[in-house]
Amino acid sequence: MRKLISISAAVLACLTGLAAHAQGGQSYPDRPIKIIVPFPAGGGTDSLTRLLATALTTKLHWVVTVENKPGAGGNLALDTVAKSKPDGYTLVMAQTDNVVLNPLLYSKLSYDPVKDLDPLVPVASGAAVVVVRADSPYKTLADVVAAAKAQPGRLTMATPGTGTISHLVTQLWQNASGVKFTHVPYRGMAQALPDLVGGQVDMYMGSIPTLLAQIEGGKVRAIGVTAAKRSPVLPHVPTFAESGVKGAELASLWGLMAPHGTPRPVVDKWNAEINALLQQADVRDKILATGAELLGGPPQALAEVNAADRARLAPVVREADIKLD
């Protein structure tokens, strides 16, 4: 009997080891992986995710699908992933608006982005850019500030929505310059662009990756970027700091996240593979061409940047009394 028990224990230990190996070892992934995007198709987050999904499929032969799940400021997508099985087969391309700002804007969330989601890897960041229509009289940020001081509240600033990074940067700009704009929230650039070009709104602020094609196509004119230094894809556009606006430097950060409890071998594999992809010339060049900046690094780096941004922006949200529920 003792010998039988001993053999049974050995077999059980072996099976347990094999299961753990299958869960996070060389057999992963053995079925399709889904990356959920918390925004509609066509935006910066969607484009970046699909670029990585294509690279993973081409270079590693992983089967990776992208699912757009917009709604509730990204909460619908984040909640879905947070409540998914933590096996590495359902991930989210989280963005600053979702994991940094939503906890500040909503009094109650159905998930906790810190406790319910595990960071995998910081992927890229994208500064915001202010654009006006091509024939706008405002050619610089200083022109905008002068006009806003002359007629407070008359100038309209459109953004992808209330409580987005663009909205918060607008608030930082107003605070730094002592001016007041009228905020006009949209559901994204596609909805706002006709009104901007048609003159219904004076300005629009969104991420460089989202607006680059319209800028290069001459539909709109860029007059300022929120990065610490000029963007390589918009070298002629000054930064806010260069234009005399201090304290408005801010960028959206994109990072892959998984349900809390995802096995460490799976986390490590994703971190290693994405970091490797970001070093490959074809992938790197495609991301840089969108106006985004490459990041990469360990999972903890994503958590640390999100925490720092949340601490910095919490007072801005309180002061502006921005709420979404």
PyMOL commands that set and color helices and strands:
alter all, ss='L'
color gray80, all
select helices_A, chain A and resi 2-24+44-60+72-82+96-105+141-150+165-177+189-197+208-216+264-279+281-289+299-320
alter helices_A, ss='H'
color red, helices_A
select strands_A, chain A and resi 33-37+64-68+90-95+117-133+156-159+182-185+203-207+220-225+251-259+293-294
alter strands_A, ss='S'
color yellow, strands_A
deselect
rebuild
show_as cartoon
